[in-house]
Structures are given as structure tokens and as C-alpha cells.
Amino acid sequence: MFLYGAGGHGKVIAEIAEDVNVKIDAFIDIDISKRQILDYNILHEIPNKNVELIISIGNNGIRKKSQPITRISILKN
């Protein structure tokens, strides 16, 4: 499972996932200055394979803008 958005909301989502034993592979974030959050690496591109992904962006406006792009990117092979 990947989390798209490596900010405060992403941390909360990761902690909830850990509490219910969901394995987090990494975070994904377009901010290249971010390298690691909690104990997870941050990728700056969506992997080029089918992945399980949760949008973990807390800001409603940014989250709305990112969803169509994310869906298209996830579906590519």
C-alpha cells in the first residue's frame, strides 16, 4: 500500500494503517525536498505498476486536483 501525500494527514493515515496491521510500502509526494516521513521512504513518482494507494492529502482543494491525475497514473502499465 502506498500513501499519496507525505504531510501531517499522511502521518495520521500511516499510524492508523500500522494499528490495523496494513503494510505501508512508501509514501508518494511531488515535493522532491521530502525524503522520509516516520520510517518510510518517499517516492516522487507513482510506481509503474498496479498499486494499492490511499490519497493522504489533507487539504481538500489540493486533494480534489490530484485525484484525476492519480487515477490515470495508477491505471497505466
C-alpha positions as CSV (number, residue, x, y, z in Angstrom):
1,M,0.0,0.0,0.0
2,F,1.3,3.4,-0.9
3,L,0.2,6.7,0.6
4,Y,-0.1,9.7,-1.8
5,G,0.8,12.8,0.3
6,A,3.6,12.9,2.8
7,G,2.3,15.6,5.2
8,G,0.5,15.6,8.5
9,H,-2.6,13.9,7.2
10,G,-0.4,11.2,5.7
11,K,1.2,10.6,9.1
12,V,-2.2,10.1,10.6
13,I,-3.2,7.7,7.9
14,A,0.1,5.7,8.3
15,E,-0.4,5.4,12.0
16,I,-3.9,4.1,11.6
17,A,-2.7,1.6,9.0
18,E,0.0,0.4,11.3
19,D,-2.5,0.0,14.1
20,V,-4.6,-2.4,11.9
21,N,-1.5,-4.2,10.5
22,V,-1.7,-2.8,7.0
23,K,1.8,-2.8,5.4
24,I,2.8,0.6,4.0
25,D,5.4,0.3,1.2
26,A,6.2,4.0,0.9
27,F,4.7,7.5,0.6
28,I,4.5,9.3,-2.7
29,D,4.8,13.1,-2.8
30,I,5.7,15.5,-5.6
31,D,7.8,17.7,-3.2
32,I,11.3,16.5,-4.0
33,S,12.7,18.0,-0.8
34,K,10.9,15.3,1.2
35,R,12.9,12.2,1.6
36,Q,11.4,10.3,4.6
37,I,8.4,10.5,6.9
38,L,8.1,8.5,10.0
39,D,10.2,5.4,9.0
40,Y,9.0,5.4,5.4
41,N,10.8,6.4,2.2
42,I,9.1,9.0,0.0
43,L,8.9,8.3,-3.7
44,H,8.4,11.2,-6.1
45,E,6.7,9.3,-8.9
46,I,3.9,6.7,-8.8
47,P,5.4,3.2,-9.4
48,N,4.9,2.0,-13.0
49,K,2.8,-1.0,-11.9
50,N,-0.6,-1.5,-10.4
51,V,-0.5,-0.5,-6.8
52,E,-2.9,0.0,-3.9
53,L,-2.9,3.6,-3.0
54,I,-4.7,5.9,-0.5
55,I,-4.9,9.6,-1.1
56,S,-3.5,11.0,2.1
57,I,-3.7,14.7,1.3
58,G,-5.5,16.7,4.0
59,N,-6.1,19.9,2.0
60,N,-9.5,19.4,0.2
61,G,-8.6,21.7,-2.7
62,I,-5.3,20.0,-3.4
63,R,-6.8,16.5,-2.9
64,K,-9.5,17.3,-5.5
65,K,-7.0,18.4,-8.1
66,S,-4.7,15.4,-7.6
67,Q,-7.3,12.6,-7.8
68,P,-7.9,12.5,-11.6
69,I,-4.1,12.6,-12.3
70,T,-3.5,9.9,-9.7
71,R,-6.2,7.6,-11.1
72,I,-4.8,7.8,-14.6
73,S,-1.2,7.2,-13.4
74,I,-2.2,4.2,-11.3
75,L,-4.0,2.6,-14.2
76,K,-1.0,2.8,-16.6
77,N,1.1,-0.3,-17.1
